[in-house]
Amino acid sequence: MSRARLLALILVFLSAAPAGQAVEPDEILANGALEARARTISRELRCVVCQSQSIDDSNAPLAKDMRIIVRERLVAGDSDDQVLKFMVDRYGDYVLLKPPVQRNTIFLWMAPVIIFLIASGAAGAYLVGVKRADDLAGDDPSDDWDGDEPRDRADSAPRDNVAKASKQES
């Protein structure tokens, strides 16, 4: 494929990709400072339909409604904290992409640490078990050979096999 075709193909795919921001032109506030605040707040709020996207990135109709509510509250004179509190009162802590550490969310914040500690303990126990198995395998009581004199088993086995093989040939 020629470079020109490849470039054209890439441009077609990139032009078909959705925009990084879902804010529509009819939502944008005329006041640049309020719009900047609205965008900042929108990045902190979760789309309750999309779950892992902020309302600023989501194309869902509910996210659009939430973005409009944020802008209406800002135009009404609410501070950023008041807008966030309004949204939390309406949708719960779940609407925040970074929920606060509270009694009801402490497990969510501690779960990664707990999982890491459990996994580390399991890995450590496994490695200790492997080391013990290696140590036990090396301490075979039936193996008293110290390396100075020939081993009886290893020494006699080949001679017996050679003797048996020569008797069978004759």
Buried (B, 14 or more C-beta within 10 A) or exposed (E): EEEEEEEEEEEEEEEEEEEEBBBEEEBBBEEEEBBEBBBEBBEBBBBBEBEEBBBBBBBBEBBBEBBBBBBEBBEEEBEBEEBBEBBBEEBEEEBBBEBEEEEEBEEEEEEEEEEEEEEEEEEEEEEEEEEEEEEEEEEEEEEEEEEEEEEEEEEEEEEEEEEEEEEEEE
